[in-house]
Amino acid sequence: MEGLSTAKKSVNSVEVGSLFENMPFTKKHGFVGFALFMAFVIEAWEMMIIIMVSASIAADFALTPVQVGSIIGAIFLGMIPGSYVWGIIGDKIGRKKTIVYSLLIYGVVSLVSSFSVNYEMLYALRLLSGFSLGGVLVCIFPYYEEMLPVKQRGKAAVYLSAGWPIGTLIAIGLTSILIDVEGMLGGWRAIIFISSLAGLWAFVIAKIPESPYWLAGKGRKAEAKQVIEELSEGQTKIEEDSELVIYQVKQGGFFEIFKHKILKITILQTVVNFAFSFGYWGLYTWIPTLLAQQGLSMGQSMGFLALSAVAQIPGYLAAAHLTSKYGRKKVMFVFVLCAAIFGFAFAYSSSMFQLYAFNFGLAFFSLGAWGIWNTWFGEIYPTNIRGVGYSWGVAGQRWANTVAPSLIGFVIGMGWVFGATVSFIQVFMVITLITILFIKETEGEILH
């Protein structure tokens, strides 16, 4: 039976979400945001770094192009089962513990992978690294949104997404500095070794409180009250005889996301997650090859990627400002529409200026839209299955990350030129655009 999680129906029952309606944004929220922002930077950094060092690994192990592709895709393949498993774990043991354990295990596995002696060992450890990092992937946005006041939730959660270009720029910078350095202090091994040290950020995450929604759902009402008072710095008062409640469904039940009205949400978000991720990843994993067709060298392609990452930052800032004023659906629709327009224009650029200019627009709008989607997507499920529902959608993203590079490589191998390949990728942006029209607006609503 779905409803509020009250053992006793009483006039003093208070839904947790209602306490966040008028809660002020405090320094405590800022610390939580910074801790989770850096965790997202680490996630982006780790997902991009293997692309940056893949040529060096290929030279070291004498890999074929197919093996290089499999090394790049291993982390995403590992994230698929990792997303499913960690999503269930996150709903059972809590958001904070899940991220802490995920980061620690990732750090150890990544560290060991830097000492790989052959292709098979590196592939297996990158696969396990992806599985380990899945806990960060599926919990970070639901966790942050469960800590934020309603009025600031949209803007602050989109700012969290801006960790992606920061992580990308760190990956590009670290690679540029160390990839050609001789000996133990340079090369792909040193880069992965340094990246693995990011797992130590788990000790910072351990300092922030657990989600009060999750605590209330587990019956730990006193702890939930304490966290709410801590987040609000004492400005949100809760009566002693009040009982905190949340919208209740079967605790962490995986199949609950396929039942009744929730099934529609699951289908729609799965389509968006797969199509939207394909539209982004299908382009950027092959961007050096595609740009080579337009006459750019590898060094110029790296600079192109760096400029793309820089263009993403104002996109996130604009999306954060607009979504808090006009809502998730309207702003995301406009951003995805503009991204698709710039994407098709990019496909048929007739000069170097157009290539850069249209890509700037594509990066600005597509990543701004990602910031909105990361926020919106984290709000559409009730608390007790938020982790499971989010993990299912994230796994859809990882399926796209795994399929897109192979499929795009196949069509390039068939002789498709730049314009046709990029246009094919943009079709998935159009699918995203249509699907989001059927998802409910959540701006200004309390989390249940």
Order of alpha helices (4+ residues) and beta strands (2+ residues): beta-beta-alpha-alpha-alpha-alpha-alpha-alpha-alpha-alpha-alpha-alpha-beta-beta-alpha-alpha-alpha-alpha-alpha-alpha-alpha
